[in-house]
Amino acid sequence: MEIKPGDILTIRVRNNTRTGIVTSAYNYGTDEDPNWYIELDDYTYGATYWKQGIDGGEIVENKEQ
């Protein structure tokens, strides 16, 4: 999966869903075993980040721009 700045991303972590515009995205894992660090401008909460390996959760939807 490719995620880049400007994409609209939805992430689900512990029954909480966040959606926003990606400002930066780095995969420190592999395509088969991703470990994303993503910063995004959340529509509800403002600037936030997600560390997949620490926070858990999953990417629910990625609307590429």
Secondary structure, DSSP 8 states (H G I E B T S, - for coil): ----TT-EEEEEETTEEEEEEEEEEEE-S-SSS--EEEEEEETTTEEEEEEHHHH--EEEEEE--
